[in-house]
Amino acid sequence: MCLFCDVGNHKADAHIVNETDKTITFLDINPANEGHMLIIPKLHVDSLVDLPDEYVLELMNVARKAIKAFEKVYQAKGYGIMQNGGANCEFGHFHLHVFPRFENDGYDWIYSTGEKEVSDKVAAKLKDAMI
Ligand SMILES: [Zn+2]
């Protein structure tokens, strides 16, 4: 299997923050900021597409708990959720990144500056595929 499977089976060290029958949540070892956690299914799949519905629901319920924890612990007014899947999935094991966000925290990712013409083309390409 993989390192994340080992974490899920308690065979690898991790700062575990939460565990359910289908998920385990632990601190990212290279955090974007304090509180950055990974939520993984206890199932080795690399893509959201291959994850059974009950795991998707459980992951999002745990993400919601993480967001509430960010509010309590850090008084965070926002949060980020990110996932790299398929061929870009580290360890080949699906994982959600969740982290608190703060005003002027410097975190940023920008592909374009959002010009209408660019966005029109991108939306047109994706629209029919989002079924
Ligand atoms: Zn795995």
Boltz pocket constraint, residues with backbone or C-beta under 6 A from the ligand:
constraints:
  - pocket:
      binder: B
      contacts: [[A, 1], [A, 2], [A, 3], [A, 4], [A, 5], [A, 6], [A, 43], [A, 44], [A, 45], [A, 91], [A, 92], [A, 93]]
      max_distance: 6.0
